[in-house]
Amino acid sequence: MLTARQHPRVDVLGVGISAVSSHSAVEEIARWIETGERSYVCVTGVHGVMECRRDPVLRRIHNDSGLTVPDGMPMVWAGHRAGATWMSRVYGPDLMLAVLERAAAEGWSSFLYGGAEGVPELLGERLVGRIPGLKIAGAYAPPYRPLTAQESDAVVATINASGADLVWVGLSTPKQERWMAEHRDRLQASALIGVGAAFDFHAGLKTQAPGWLQQRGLEWAYRLAKEPRRLWRRYLRNNPAYLARITLRPPRLTTAVEVLA
């Protein structure tokens, strides 16, 4: 069965950001596994919100999630402005480690889906070495092209046969959110969690911004300095537009079941 949303959300330009902390997000995911519910987690910052502004289908995917957690400090600041003062940043790579530590303790298994060829296997090795008792049920790096129907069916069968409780999806936004929404009903795992660059970070292929930059909402500047050719258009397009729109449409706290427009 699918899960109902348990937490209030902050309407940030029409996207419902879950008013949670890292601890409450982990507890919610644990609840899905313990009760047999099934849902997916979007890990969202300014980039995800602005992509949703341009694409109503993607916005609906975020708003239909079990959790859409505040990955960036601008989401946390928006939540505080709306009155959700208990919100804190739920950074994708940190959420992944927190859930996996809980998974090792509880005996839950994980499937790693995404990344370049060889990356999910390397990631699995690094995670098992880092977290004693962690169970990795399988790993698969899909091709960059769209999968055929037969390939998609084979992936679903492989993940289901693995018995994984958690499916970690590292495809980047918005591809990973679309994949989770498309496959949610076909997969038996309780939680699908889109964590994007966390695959490369925890595999040791990319470095994360220092904590002091993250807390000041400046991680984007660090990533831009590391990958200017890939990211300059994203930040030039999204950051000024976000600031302008959030001024005109302040964030507001909503109920867990309210439909956002």
N, C-alpha and C positions, 0 to 999 in steps of 0.2 A: 504494500500500500504506500501511497505517497503521503508526505507529511504536510500538515498545515503549518504556517509560519507562527512561531512562538513569541517572537520579539517585535516590539514597535520598531518603526523605521523612520528615518529622516528623509523627507522629500528634498532631494538635491537636483533641481532642474528636471523634475519628473522621474528621477531614478530613486528607488527606495533603498537607502543605505541602512543596513541593520544596525540598530543602536546597541552594540555589543562591545565587550572587551575580548581580549584573547582568551581569557579563562572561560567566559560564558560561551564563546564560539566553540571551543573544544568540548564543553559540556553538552552543547546542542548536538554536535556531530556524534558524540558518544551516545546520546539518547536515541538517535536514529538507529544506530547499530543494536543497541540493547532492546529496542522495541520492534525491530524489523521494519521500520519505516524507511523510505527511500527518497532522497532528494539530491540537490547539487548546490555547490557553493561557488559564487562569483567573488573574486578578489579584485576590488575596484577602486580606482583613483580618478584623477581628472581625465586621463585619457579615456577610460571606460565610460565615464559620464558623458563626455562630449561625443563619443562614437554613438552612444544611445540617443543623443539629441538629433543626430542625423538619420537614425535608422529606427523606426517604430518597432520593428520586429525584435531587434536587439534589446530595445528598452523593455519590451514585454518579457523577454528571456530573463533579464536581470530582476524584474519585479515579480516573476513567478518562482524565483529560486527559494530554496529553504533558508539560505543566508546570502546576503550580498554585503560582504564585510568591508570596513573602511581601511583600504590598503594604504592610502596616503594621508598625510597630515591635513591637507585641505578638507578632506571628508570629515575628519575629527573636529576641526574648527567649525565646519558647517553644523555638525551635530550639537556642539556646545552652544552655538548661537541660537539653535532651535530649542534649547532647553534640555537636551540629553547630555547632561554634564558628566554622566558616568561612562560615556563612550571613550574608548582609547584606540590607538592604532592597532589594526590586526594585519601586520605585514606578512605577505604571502610566504616568504621563506621561513619566517619565525613560526607561523601557524603550522607549516608542514612539519617542522621539528617537534613542536608541542604535541600535535596529534600523533605523530609516529612514536614518541616516547610513551604516550598513553597506550598506543597500539601494542607496543612491546610488552607492557605490563599486563594488558588484558588478553593478549594472544590473537589480536586481529591481524589479518594479512593485507598486503597492499599490492596493487598492480600499477606499474609505471608506464604511462602512455604519452609519447611525445618526444620532442627533442630531435636532434640530428642523429644519423646512423651511429650506433654505438653508445650514445649518450645515456639512454635509460639504463642500459646494462652497467655502465660505469657508475652512474648515480646509485644504483642498487648496491654495488660493492662498497661504495663509500659510506652509504647510510648504515649498512649492516656492520661495518667496522666501527661506526660512531655510536650506534645504539645497540647495546647487547640485547639479544633475544628478539630482535626485529625480524619479522617474516615478510619476505618479498616473494609474492606468488608468481610474478611474471613481469616481463618488460617488452615493449614494442615501440619502435620508432617508425611512424607511418611515412610514406613518401610525401613530398611537398605537393604533388598533384592531388586532386580529389580522388578518393577511393571509388572503385567500381562497386556496384551493389553486391557482387560476389565477395569482394575483398572486405567490405563492411560487415557482411554476414559472418565471415571467417573471424574477424576481429572480435565481434560480439561473442561468438562461440568460444574463442580462446579465453577471453576475460571471464566469462561465466564458468567455464570448466576449471579455471584456476581457483575458484572459491574465494576470491578476494572480497574483503569487506569494504575496502577503500580503493577507489581508482583515482590516481593522481594524474592530472592532464596538464601537460606542458606544451601548449601550442601557441601561446600568446593571444592577446585580445585583438579582435573579437572572435577569432577562429575557435578558441577553446570553449567559449560560452555557447557558440552555436553547436559545437560537437556534443557538449553535455546535454543540452536541451533536446537534441535530435535522438540521442541514445539513451536518455534516462529510463524510459519505459522498457527498454530491451535488455538492460543490464540488471543483474541480481544484486550487485553490491549496494550497500546502504547509502554510501556517500561518494559522489563524484566531486572532485575539488580541483578547480583550475588555478594553477599556481605559476604558469608562465616561466619567467626567467629563473625561478627557484631551481629548476632542473640544472641549469648551467652553473648557478652559484654553488649548490651543494655537491655537484660533480667536480668542483674545483676548476672550472673552465673560465669563469668570470669572477671579478671581485665585486663585493657590495660596497656601497657608500658608507663612510664612517658614521657611527651612531649619531654624532652631534649634527651632521648634515641632515640625516633622516628626521630628527626631532624638530628641526627648523623648517621642514618642508622643502629642502633643497636637494633632495636625492636626484631630482631630474637634472640638475646642473652637473652633478657628478657623472651620471650616465651619458649626458650629452657630450661631456669632455672625452669620455671613453669611446663613444660610437657616434661622432658628429654626422657622418654621411647618412647613417640610417635613421637618426632621431631628430635632426634639426627641423624638418618639416612638421613632424608631430608636435613638437613643443611650440614652434612659432604659430602654428594653427590653433592649438588647443588652449594654451595657458592664457593669452590675452582675452580670448573669447569667453573662457570660463569666468574670469574676473568680472568682465562686463555683464555677463548674464546673471551671475549670482548677486550682483548689486541690484539689478532690476527685479529679480525674483528671489527673495530671501528664503533660506531653507526653513522647513516647518516639520514638526514632529507629527507623525500619523500613527494610526493603529496598525496592528499586524495584518489586518485583513482588508484595509482600505485599498481601493484600486487607484493607482496613481495615473495622472493624465500627462 
